[in-house]
């Protein structure tokens, strides 16, 4: 319950008594301010929240907007604007009396709320990603020769780490059509990805090389009316993904692992690098190479 903070009972707030700097009222710690900005706060919001956190730690508790402006060394109108933003984020409590007074939430509570807010934004962006991709793909080309004579620059990217590679592959496969080559190293990883990807390519040509055995759940790749054609090639080829916008080469390494603590070591293939290239001439060459392999392959068994 908020203590009685009426004028006759409220202790005066002095910067020196709270251990705050007399010139600004802010901790001289740029690292903390920068750290808080990574959680979505502006520098000004971080400044005011740090001051309120200091005040809470000093035992001062609640403070009016005017007192906070004096402590923070900022214009009163600006401080009130910042306070409203912090209250909206759930980092600061506001009293019901007049004048209103404010107090910072405990650090654990405040940071959990900031993390939750960022998680909510990420979930929202995840739902907006595909509509944004589709709208960008629908953009018409420049007219009246605006794009004529301009050379496209090659985009070259290398990704490491299983989570990063999975994200990159899923992003590339959100397209109209894809031509995919798998081998014994990649078939058990890439085929399930194609099967579970709800917004994957509408048409798919899958070339299975090197005698790789298709997983039992491979039938999932034909879900939701997706047009799928599978062919086999005896020779083993590198794992690649080709779309109208990007060519991807997946490089695998073999690592040893134990299924159980006392079991014998086994080898398994793991994607170690994902190399993606976006360039018109390169995509054309990759398309010709895939078409040549596709024509020489036989039907799937």
N, C-alpha and C positions, 0 to 999 in steps of 0.2 A: 504494500500500500504506500502511495506517495506521501511523504511527510508534509507537515504543515509548512508551506513556504510563503505565508503572508508576509507583507513588508516588515511588520514588527518582529517576526520570528526568523526571517531569512538572514543568514550571515552574509556579510559583504564578500564579494568575489574579488580578490586581489591577485594579480598575476604573480607577484613575487612570492606570495604565501603558497601558491600552488606549484611552485618550482618551474614556472614557465618563463620563457625568455621575455624580457621587458620590451624588446623591440618588435616582436612579431607574435609571440605566444605559440609558436610552432616548434616541434622537435626539429633539431637540425640534423635530419636523417633523410637524405634524398632517396636512399635505398628503400625505405619503408613506403614513401610516397609512390615511387615507381612500381613497387610490388603491388600496391593497392590498385594502381591503374590497370594492371594485368587482369584484375577481377571485374573490370568494367567501370571503375570510378574515374572521374576527371581529376586532374591535379588539385583543383580547387576543392572538390568534394573530399578528396583524400586529406587535404590540409585541415578542413573543418572537422572531419571525423576523428582525425588524430588528436586534435585539441580536445574534443569531447571525451575521447578515450582517456587522455591524460587527466582530465577533470574528474572522471569517474574513479580513476585509480587513486587520485589524491584525496578522495572522500568528499569532494565538492558536490557530487551528484547532479542535481538539476541546475540549469542556468537559463536565463532569459536570452532572447535573441540579441538584445542590445548588449548584454554582458558578453555574449559569445563573440559578437563583432569586435568588441574592445579587446578581448583575449586573443583573437585571431589576427587582429590588425587589418581587418578588411572592412569595406563599406557595408553599412548596416543593411541596405537594400539587397546587396549581392549575397550577404550571409543568409538572409531570410529565403532567398531563392534556393540556395544550396541546401538549407535545412529541409525545405519542402521536398527536394529530390531525395535526400537521405531518409526522410520519413516514409516516402513512397517505396523506397527499397527495403524498408523494414530494419534499417540500421540504427535508427534513432526513434525514441519514444517522445511523444508530445503530451503535455498535461492538458487538462480540461479547464483549468482556471484562467484568470486574467491577471496579469499578462501571461501568455503561454510560456511554459518552460520546457526545456529539452534535456534528454539524457541519452547517452550512447548505450546500445545493447552490449552485453558481455561479448568479448572477442570471439568466443566459440560460436555464439548464436549469429553474430554479424557475418562472419566468414562463411558459415553454412548457408546463409541466405544468399550471399553473393554467388557462391558456387551453384546453388539451385537455379538462380536467375540465368547464369551462363548455360547451364544444362538445358533449360527451357528454350533458350535462343537456338542452341544447336539442334534440338529436336525440330523446331520450327523451320530452320534452314534445310534440314534433311528432307522435309516434306516439300520444300520449294525447289530443291535442286533439279529434279527431273523436269518440272514445268519450265524452269529457266533454260535448261538444255534444249528442250523441244522448241521453245520460242527462238532461241539463237539459231538453231538449225533451219528454221523457217525464214530467216532473214533473206530478202532478195539480194541479188548481186548489185553492185553499183552500176548505174545506167549511164548512157551518153559517154561511154568511153572513160569514165572516171577511174576505173581500175586498170585500164589498158596500159601496157608498158611497165607496170610495176612488178618487180620480181618478189615472189614470196620468199620469206626467210625461213630457214630450217629451224624447227623447234626440236631440241634434243634434251631428253630428260632421263636420269638414272635414279631408280628408287631401290632402297634396301629395306629389309625387315618384313617379316610375314604380314603383319597388319597393314603396313603401307602398300605392299605389293597387292594384297587383296583389294584394298580400296581403289588402287589405280586400275586394276583389271576390271572391276565392276563398273567404274566410271567409263572406261573405253567401250565396254560391251553394251552400254545404254545407247543403242544406235539402231538404224534401220536394218542394216545387213552386216554380217561378219563372216570372215573366212578364217577358220581356226585349224591349226596343226597341233596335234598332241602326240606324245610318244609314251614309252613305258614309265618314264619319270614323272610325267605330268598328268596322265589320263585320270588318275584317281583324285586329283585335286581340281583340275580345270573343268572336267565334265560335270561334277556336282555343282560347281559354281554356275555353270550354264543352266543347269536344271532348276536351281532354286532362285535364280535371278528373275523376279517378277516382271521387271521392265527391261528385259534383255532384248537382243536383236529379234526383229520380226522374221527375218530369214537367216538361216545358218547353213554354211557348208563346213562340215567337220571331216578333216582328213586324219585318220588314225594310222600312225606309222610304227615301224619296228616291231610288229607283232604284239602291240599292246592290247590287252583284254579290256573290253568295255565293262564298266561297273554294272551291277544288276539294276541299279536305279537310273541307268542312262536314259530310260524311256521318258524321264521327266523333262528332258531337253525339248521335247515336242509339245510342251504344255501350252494351253491357251491359243491354239491355232497357229503356233509358230511353224513356219515352213522349214523343215530340216532335211538335209541330204547328207548321208554319211558314206565315205569311201575309205578303202584301205590301201596302204602302200607298204610293201615288204621292207623297203629300206627305212632306216630310222632317220628322221629329220628333226631339226630343232623345234622347240615349241614356240609358235608364233600366233599372233592375233592381228588380223588385217581388217580395218573398217574403211569407210570412205574418208575418214579424217586422220587416222593414226595407224602406224605400224608398230607392233610391240614384239620384242624378243625376250623370252623368259630364259634365264640361265639357272641351272640347278646344280646343287652340290650334294654329295652323299655324306650323311652323318651317322654315327653309331649311337644306339640307344638301347635301354633295357626295358621291355614291357613291364617287368616286375623287378623289385630290388635284387633278387637272387637268380633271375633268369639269364640266359645267355644273351650277349649283345647281338643286336640286329642292325642291319643297315636300312636307311630310308632316305629317299630323295626329298630335298627341301629347296624351295625357290630362294635363291640368294640375291639375284639381281633382276630388275625389270627395266629394260631399256626401251623407251618409246621415242618415235621419230614422227614428226609431222612436216612433210615436205612433198609438194606435188610430184616432182620428178622421182623421188624415192618411192612414194606410194605407187606410182605407175610401174616402176621396175619390180616392186614386191608383188604387185598384182599379176604381172606377166609370169613371174616365177611360180606363184601359187597356181595359176591357170595351167601351166605346163605340168606341174605335179598332179593336179586334179585330173587332167586328161589321161595321164599314164596310170592312174590308180584304178583298182577294180571296185565293184560294188561291195557294200558291207555285208558281212555274214551274220 
